[in-house]
């Protein structure tokens, strides 16, 4: 019996709230895949000029090996139109290799799940591969509005990786030994993997995941990157982040808890937040014969679960109400809380290598009095690490991760707004739980009160992560409350003696969250300044109040202006069109270019126009996408203009050289023949027309990928054309590439037919199968002159059996008449 296999290895990262950093977990199937399910492709449908799309709920990135390997695994589902437009625009931008993304000739960009925020904002994240190796720092995000117009991009990578050798001269064993020196005792490591380390000048590296006991006697897990040519440690990231929180109990009682009843037994398992429950340290969910929990004693595990459970419910409501986020992981789920850690601490861990057994989790420890510390800002902080982990770029680095956790702790306290005597909104961390007997461990309005820096300096990125939170905590308080808020709230000294006006906790949290949705793995204080300014401009179009408050708060904590910072004006706005550089193309080969522009006044709708485009190309006035099939060889001087609703406009000029194709003369009847405009002009099964990198396009980024399912499936795509009666000849051509996991040399299990449908009559021009596999594209040609004067449909029809995939990939179609 023929069978299919998947191999997977996970990339880990974890977090503890008071002493460390954190990371993220993605699943990377590796090895030769023997089958590929329908979920293995990103499939987008563009119909009748309006974009409709199928998007994915989950992504499993694949490292392809061999001709039959695949590159992504996704679960398709219908998408809102704003998301679909964002994905289509982002795909076109990536396909055009926008300079801001630093895409090299041998890079592949793999789209991740799109994140929708308030106000219609959409964030389309990408990860990057180079020769099938993951690129650390290669992640990027494209931000659009509800119309699919690009508002901003962010890229973790600054330099292209062109020409980098992927051959290691340092062994994996040697790299592992270097990495294990970072752990004091009980060091163990996962199998090292080759990656490209691109946070700086790109170089080949070994990624080594190590775990054990640190010099402080705490559990630790680290991602280490060792130069694969010199054997020197490049960098390391702590993945189990420790922290503490405030408060001992929430109130007033009784606290309302949403629990689950099964038969006659109640359990602390949430009925709507997937995977969330409160457990003891044996990983057993707490149960009872009634729905009354806890006894008010802080050393009681059940009471600790009551506080933790209530805190999760409050933060979940805050995420939905203030941020429009679907729970902690963005998809309606979270992870268990475990009360009973024998440590004056708490931590978040994502469940991969180095994490304590039991999968993704938050563990809650105790204070010096033995009381469990699951209060609002402890849980808000720890779950904040998880939210950071489940947004683009993974857990923030360069000293920013703990301040991000503190932001979510403060937001949860503020949203719950408990009365005096409980965990009130106070912008302090640890003041009530008194973790080690010395009061708060961080003070957001004046970090210097506990010995942390109020102001940013070049030493912050390398400082101990909790001390490094000082400038970020200070910034957030100034943004939310200001330097002299009044109303009994504490004043906050600024580093430049300025006075800063706050905009409120909710707006400040929204800006921080939307900045996180632009995050890449190169996160830093300097990047967060740019991202928060961009977020403020996008969230509050037509107003510069919020933007100016963000700018003033960063300046007040000495984070300097950056070259990538946007500007904001409410009058006399300007439009700047990004120059794509010189372009080339070929007669008869479809092409596309996504133009982008920035407007100094947010919220503006741009109208696009162009002069001097190569014959056969046109620009979409709404989206700025240039597409089509060039018909004439020439060097063209192109000028593209974007105008907003105030009539402010900007232009850019560049050359576009079209060379001859060497064949296929006459008029070309098929529209969108190279599929670079998505599924426009083609009808049939949703999905085969795709820019997914699991199979290469012959030219451009889009192609028709039929099959590749590994299950029983039928797919088809067709386009109707009318062949003039005056034509002297008519020729259908296309290029096809076939790969298969079938091993037979005699049986055609999977087939693809090329057909002409003329009214009720269907004629098959050719049938291809798994027996016709070829590793490169081959051009096919058919005389269809017999259909002169008739309207016909050119149809591609694929049938696949129950197992072992065959992929029929078609590109650069044409129906030439003369």
N, C-alpha and C positions, 0 to 999 in steps of 0.2 A: 504494500500500500504506500502511495506517495504521501509524504508528510511535509509540513512546513515548520520552520524553526525561527525563533527570535532570540538573540543574545543581548543582554543589557548589563550595563554597569552604571552605577549612580555617582554623581558628584555631590559631596556632602558640604554642609556648613551648619554651624550651630551658634547659639547665643546664650550667654549668662548675663544677668542684668548689672552686676556691679563691677566686673573686672574683665573686660575683653571685647572682642569684636564679634562679627557674625558674618554669615555668608548665605548662599542659596543652594538649592538642590535642583538639578535637571537630570532627566534620564536619557542616557545615550546608548541605544542599541548599537552593538558593534559586531563585526564578523559578517560573513556572507549570509544575507537573508534568503531564506528559501521560499518565502511567500510575502505578499504585501496586501494588507487588507484595504478595503475601500477607504478607510480612514487615513491611508498613507499619503494623501496628497492634499495640498491646499487647492481648492477648486473655486474659481470665481466665475460668475456669469454676468456679462454685460449685455443687456437687451434693450434694443430700440433707443439707444442713446442715454437711457437712465440705467444706473448701475444697480444690479441686484447681486447679492453675493452669498456664497456658502462659506462660513468661517469655522474656526476650530475652537473646541473647548479645552483641548489639552495638546501639548506638543511633546513629542519625544524625538530629539535630534539624533540623527544617525550618522556614524562615520562610515561612508561607503567604502567597500573593498571589493574589487572585481566588477565585471560588467553587469552583474545582476543585482548589485546592491542598491538600496533605496536611501533617500535622504531625509524624509520627514514622516512622522506618523501623527495624524490629526483626526479628531472626531468632527465631522462636518455637521453643521446645523445652520438653519436660516438665520440671517443677520439683519439687524436694523439697517435702514438705508444709509444713515450717517456713517455707521461703521464700514459698510460696504464701500462707500465712496472714499473713505479714508484709506482703506486697504488698496483700492485700485490706484489712487493717486500715489501712495507710498511705493507700490510696486513699480509704477512708471518712473518715479524719481530714482529708485534704486537701479532700474534697468538702464537709465540714462547715465548712470555712474556720476551722480552729482559730486562736484569736487569737495564739498563739505564733508562727505562721508568717507573720503580717502579709500575708495574701492580699487584694489589692485587687479591686474589682468587675470590673476589666478585665484582670486577670491570668489567665494559663493556666499551670498547673503540669504539667510533663512528667516522668514517672518515668524514671529511668535504671536501669541494670542493678543489681539487688540484690546485695549483698555478704554472704556468710555467714562468720561467724567461729567461734571455739571456743565450746563451751558452748551451742550453739544460737542464739547472738546473731545477729540479722539487721539489716542497715543498708540502708534504702531511700532513695536520694538522689533529689532532684528539682532540675530547673532551671526557671527562670521566664521567661515572655515577657509583655510588655506591648504590646498592639496589634501583635503579631507582631515586636516588637523584643526582642532578648536583654536580660535584666536582669543587669548586672554587680553581684554581691553578692546576687542574688535566689535563690541556691541554698539548699537546705534538706535535712535528713536526718531520717528517722524511724527510731528504734531500737526493735526488739521482741525479746521472748524467743522461745523455740521454739514457744510456744503462740499467737503472734501478738499478745500483750499489749504495748501501748506502754510502753516503759521511759523514753524520753527523746526530745526533739526538739532540733534545732539549726537556726538560721536565720541566714544572713549579713545579711539585711535587717532593719532596725529600724523603718522607716516605710513605710506604704502609698503606692502610686504613683497613687492615684485623682486623676483630673483633670489629669494632666500632659500638656501638648501635645507632639505628636511632630513638629512642624514646626520645622526648623532655620533659623535666620537667619544663621548663619555657614556659608560654603560648605565643601565637602569639600576643595577645593584649599587654602583658607586653613588649615584644620585640619592638613593634611599639612605645610604649611610650618612651623607651630608645632612639630609633633612632630619634624621633621627637625633642629631646632636641638639636640636631645638627642644627636646623633651628630656627632663631630668631622670625619670625612672619609668620602667615598664613600657618603654617605647615600642610601638609596633606600627607598621605601615601597610597601606594598600599597594597594589601593583602600580608602579610609576607609569605614567602615560606621557607621550610626546605631545607638546602643545607649541603654539607660537605665542611668545610673550611680547605683547605690543603696547604695554604701558611704558612708553618711551621708544627708543629705537628697537624695531622688531628683531627678535632673535629666537632661535630654536631652544626649547627648554624641556626639562622633565618636570611634570607636576607630580608631587609626592604628597599623599595624605598621610599624616602621622598623628598618633594619639598616645596618651599616657598621662603621667603626673608631672606637673610643672615644678619649678624651683620653689613656688609658694605652697606646694603641697595640694594644689587644686587639680581637678580633672581638666585636661586640655585636649583640644584637637586643632590641628594646624594644616593649612594648605601651604606647602613650600614649593618654590619654583627654583630649580637648579639649572644653570646654563649647561646645555647639552654638548657644548664644545670645550668649555674651560673647567667645568665641575664646580664653579663657584656659586654660592647661594645668591640669587637675584633678589628675592623678596619672600616674605612669608606673611600669612594672615591667620590670626587666631580665629577659630570658628566656633568656639564655645565661649559666649560672652556672659560674664557674671554681672549682677546688679542687685539693687535693693529698692525698696519702695516705702511709701508713707502709710501711716494709719494702721490701726489694729482691727477695728470693726467698722462696718458700714451701718447706716441707720437712717431714720428710726425704724425699729422693728415693728411688725414682722416684715421682712424683706420678701418681695414677690419673686419666686423662682419658677421658670418654665421647665418642668421635669417630665419624665415619661412613665406611663403606667402600662405594665404588661401583666395581664391576669390580675392578681391581687398584690403585685409587687411594684413599688415605685423605685425609680432609679434616677441618679443625677446624670442623666443623658439628655441633651437638649433635643427637642422634637424637630426643630427646623434648622439648626446650625449643624451641618454635616460633620461628623467625626468628633464633635465636641462633647466631652463628659468630664466629670471630676472624679479622680481615682486616688487610691492610696499608693504607696510605693511598691506594692506587689502588682501594680497595674490593673487593679480590680476596681471597677466602677462602684461607687457607693450605692447601696440599695436599702430599702426599708419597707415596713408594712404600712406606714402612713406617709403622708407628704409633708411632714413637719421635720425640719432638719436643724441640727446643732443645739448646743446648750448654753451658748454665750461665753464659754470658757476658751480663752485664746490658745490653750495647749491641746485642745481637742481637735482631732483631724477632721471630723465632720463639720465642726464650726469653721475651721479653716477653709473647707470646701464651700461653705455657704458664702463667705466673703469673696472667694475667688470666682464662684459661679455668678454671683450678683455683678461683680466687676466686669466679667465677660459680657453679660447681657447689656450693661450700660454702654460699654465701648462699641458693641455691635450696633446698638441703636444710634450712637454718635456717627459711626461710619456711614450708615444709611442716610440719616437725616442731614448731616452736614456735608458729606463728601460724595454721596451717591454711589458708594462702594458696596458691592455685594459680599458682605462679611469679610473675614480676615484674609482669606486666600484669594479674594476677588471672584470666587465662583460659588459662594454660598456656604463655605466650609471653614473649619479651623482645625484644631488638634487638641488632644487631651491635656488637662491640667492635673498634675500629680502633687499632692500635698503630703509632706513627710520627709523632705530632703534633710539629712542630718548635717546641716551646714548653716552658717549665718549668711545665707545667700539665696539666690534663685537664678534660674537660667532658662533660655530658650534653645532648643536644638532641633534641627530639621530631619533627623532620622537616618542620615547617611553615615558613611564611615566615620568612626570616632565618636559617634553619639551613643549615649547609654542605650542599652537594648530597650525595645518597646516602641520604636518609631519616633516620628515627629512629636514634640511635647514641650510643655513648660513645667519645670519642677520648682516647687515652692518650699523654701527652708524656713528657719526660725530666727528670732532675735535672741539676745542674751538671756531673756527670761523664758525661752522655750516656746514663745507664742508664734504661731504660723503667720507669715507676713503677707498674706494675699489680699492686700487692700487695693483701692482703686488705682493709685498711681503705680504700684508694683505691677499689677496685672496690665495696666495701660502701657507701661514701659516695656514689659516682656513681650506682650502681644504686638507692641510697636515694632520690636525687632522682627517678628514674624511678618508683619505687613511690609516692612522694608525688604525682607527676604523675598516677598511675593510681588514686588514691583520691579520694573526693568533694572538691570544692572546688579541685582542682588543687594546684600547688605552694604550700606554705605561705608566707605573707607576713609583713610587719611584723617582720622580723628573726629569724624562726623557721626559715627554710628550711635554713640551714647546720647548725644543731644537729640537725635531723631527719636530715640526711645523716650526721652524726657518730654518731647513735644506731645507724643500720644498719651503719656501719663497725665500731663497738664490738661489736655483736651478732654480726657475721660473724666477727670475731676470736675472740670468746668461744666461739662454736659450734665453730669449727675447732680451737681450743685447741692450737695448735702449740707444740712444746717450745722451750726456750731456744735462741737462735741463729737463730730464724726469727721470724715475725710473731706474737709472743705477745700474749695479751689484756692490754693495758696502759693503756687509756683515754688514750692520747696519739695525736696525729695528726701524722705526718711525721717521727717521731723516727729511723726507720731509713733512709728514702730520702734524708733530709737535702737536701730539695728545693733550697734556695738556700744551703746551707752553714752554716745556723745552728740545726740541730737541729729539734725538733718545732715545728710551726706552731700547734698548739692543745693545751692540757693540760686534760682534762675535770675532773680532781679539784681543780685550782687554776688557773683560766684566767689569773690575774694573773701567773703565771710567764712568760707570753709577752706581757704587756701588755694582755690582754683583761679586761673587767670580770667579777668574780665575782658581782656582785649586780645585780638588775634596777632600772632607774630609768625615768622617763618619756622619757629620751633614747634608750633602746635601740631602739624601732621605727624611728627615723630614722638610726641609726648604720650604719657600713659593715657589710655583712651578716656577715662573718666575725668581726669583733669582737662583733657582736650575738649571736653564737652562745654567748658566754661563760656567761651565766646559765642557758641551757638545757642546755649540756654539764655545768655544775656540778650542776644539778638532777638530771640523769640519773645521774650518778655517786653522788650522795647516796641516790637512790632504790634503785639497784642494790646499792651496797656499804656505804653509810652513811658517817658522818663519821669513825669510827675502826674500820675493818673488821678490822685485825689480819691475821695470816697473811702478812706481808710486803707487803701492799697499802698504798698511801700514805694518810695521813690527809687529810681535806678540811676546811678552815676554813669555818665558816658565817657568814653575814652578821649573825646575831642571837645568836651565841655559844651556840647550842643544840647538843645532841647528837642525831644522827639515826641510826636503825637501818635498815639496808638490807634489801631483800626478795629479792635475787638478780637476776642479769642477765636470766634468762629471764622472770620475772614482770614486771620493769621494761619489757622489750621488748614483752611482750604488752599491757601497759597503754598504752604509747605508740602501738602499732599500732591498737588499738581506739579510742583517742582520735582518730587520723587518720581512722577510718571515720565519725566524726561531723563531720569538718572541713567548713567552708564557705569561700567565698572571702574571708571576713572574718577568717581565722586570725590570731591574735596570741598573745603570751605569756599575756594575761589569759584569752583563750578556751581556750587549752590547759590552763590550771589547771582550769577547769570541766570540760572534756572528759575529762581524765585522772582526775579524781575520779569522774566518772560511769562511766567505763570500769572503774575499780577496783571500784566498787560492783556493777556488772553482772557482771563476770567472777568475782567471789568472793562470791557471796551467802551471807549468814549469818555473814560475817567482816568485821570492821572493821580488821583488822591492815593489810592492803594499802592500804585507803582512808586510814587515819591516816598511813601512811608517805608516801603521795603528798602529803597535806596538809602534813606536817612538812617535806618536801623543798622544796616551793614556798615555804613561809614562810621557810625557811633561806636562800633566795636572793632574798628580798624581793619576790616576786610576791604582791601582796595578795589577800585574799579578795574574791570577786565575789558579787553578788546572786544570780546563777544557780547558785552552787555547791550541790551536794546535801549532805545530811547522812547520817550512818551511825550507827545504834545497834543493839545486839544484844538489847535488851530495852526494853519500854515503847514499841514502835514506833508510828508514826502513819501514817495514810492520808490523803492530801490529794487531793480530787477537783477537777479544773479546771472552772471555771465557763464555759460556752460563751456566756453572754450571752443576751439575749432572742431568741426564735425566732418565726418566722411560718410559715404554711403555708396550703394551700387544700384544701378538701374535694374528694376525688377525685384529688388529685395526690400521687403517691408521694414520700416524703421519707426522709432518713436523717440521723443525727447520731452520730458516733463520740465517745463519752465517753472521757476519759483520767484517770489518777490516778497519783500517785507514792506509794511506800511507803518509809518510812525504813529498813526492813529489806529488803535486796535478795533476790530469789529467791522472793518470796511470790506465791501464786496468788490473784487477786482474784475474788470472786463479786459480780455486779452485780444491783441491784434498783432499781425506780423506782415512785413513786406519783404520781398526778395526770397521767399521760400522756394526751394527746389520744386520744379513741376511735379505734381502728384502728391505733394504734402500740403496739409492745412493745419490750422491751429483751432482748438476748441476754445471759444470765447469765454466760457465759464470756468474751465479747469486749467487752461494754459498748456494742455497736452498737444504737442505737435506729432502728427502721425500720418501714415500713408505709405505708398509705394512709389519711389522716384521713377520717373519715366524718361528723363533726359539727362545726358551727361553734361555737366557744367560746373563751374565754380561760382557759387552764389554768395552775395553779400546780404546777410539776413539781419533785419532789425525787428526786435520783439518789444512791444509796448504793453504795459499794464496800467489801467486807469481805474481809480476808485470812485465812489459815489460823490465825492466832493470835487471831482474832475482833476484832482492831483494825479500826476502820472510820472512814470519813469520808463526808461528804455535801455536796452543793451544791444550791441551789434557783434556779430561774429561771422566767420565764413563757413560755408557748408559745401564741400566738394563731392559731387556725384560722379562716379566713374562708370564705364560701360560694363555690362554683365557678361558679355561674350556669348549671348544666345537669347532665344526666346523673343524674337521681334514681334511687331504688330501690336494690336490693342489687347490689353489685359482685362478680362471681364469680371474676374472674381474680386470681391471687396474684402479688405482686411485679409489678404492672402497669406501673410506671415503671422497672423494672430496677435500682433503687437498691441492692438487695441482691445485685447481681451476677447470675449465671445461675441462682440459686435458683428452683425451680418451673418452669423452662423446660428443655426437652430438645431436642437437635439437634446441629448442628455446633459444635465447640469454637471459640469466638472472637468471634462477632458481637456478643454482649452485652459491652459494654466501656465504660470511662470514659475512653478515649483522647481527647485534645482535638483530634484531627485533624478531627473533625466535631462540631458542637455538639449537646448534648442540648437538648430543648425546655425541660425543667425538671430540676433536680438536675444530676448529672454523668454518669449512666449512660444508655445507650440501646442499641437493637439496630441495629448497623451491618452491613447486608448488602451484599455486593459491594465495590467499590472496589479490586479486585485487579489489573485490567488484564491478566489471564490467564484461561484457561478455568477456570471454577470453579462449583460448586454449593454453596449454603449454605441451611440451614433452621433454624427454631426453632418449637417447638410447645408447647402446654399443654392438658391435658385438663380439661374442666369438665362438670358435670352441670347441665342447665337444669331446674329444678323443673317438674313437670307442672302445678302450680297457678299458674304464672306467666301473667299476662295478656299480657305482651310481653317480648321479649328483643332487645337492640340491641348489636351489636359496634361499638365506635368505636376509633379510633387516630389519631395524628398522623404524617404522613410528609413527609420532605424528600428531594428527589432532585436530585443534581448529577451531571454527566457531562462527560467529555472527548470524547465522540462529537460529530461536527460535522454528521452527516446530519440532515435534516429529514423523512426518509421511511421509514427502516429501523429497526426495533426490534432492535438487536443484543443488548441486555441487558435482562432482564425480572425482575420480582418479582411473585409471585402471592400472593393472600390466599385461603386455602382453609378449608373445613370438612370434616374427615374424620369420617365416621359409619360405623363398622365398616369394611367393605370398599369403601365408596362415598366418593369425593372430589368435592366440589363447589367450583368456583372462583368466589369472589365478585367478584374484580376482578384485572386484570393491569395492571401499570405497567411502563414501559420508559424508555429514555433519551429518548424523545420527550416524556415527561411531566415534564421537569426543572422544578423550582421552587426558588427561592432561600430560601424560608421554609417553615416547617412548615404543612401544610394538614390539617385534620381530615376524616376519612372516616367514614361511618356506614352500617351495613348491618343490615337487619332479619333476625334469625335465629330468629324466633318459631316457625318450622316445626320446630325441633328441641326443643320443649318435651317434657320427660319423657325425654330422651335424654342419654347421655354422649358428648360430641363432643370433637374436638381442633381447636383454633384453630391454624392453621399458616401461617407465612410462608415461602415458597420462592423462592430467587433463583437465576437462571442467568446467567452472564456469559461472553461469548465471549473470543477469544484476545488481544485488545488493546483499549486505550483504556477506562479504567475508567468505571463508573457506580456511584454510591453511593446505596443506598436506606436511609435512616435513619429508624427507627420509634421513637416514644416515647409514653408516657402512653396505654397501651391500656386498654380497659375492656369488660366484657360486663355490661351493666346489665339487670336483670330487675325487673319490677314486677307 
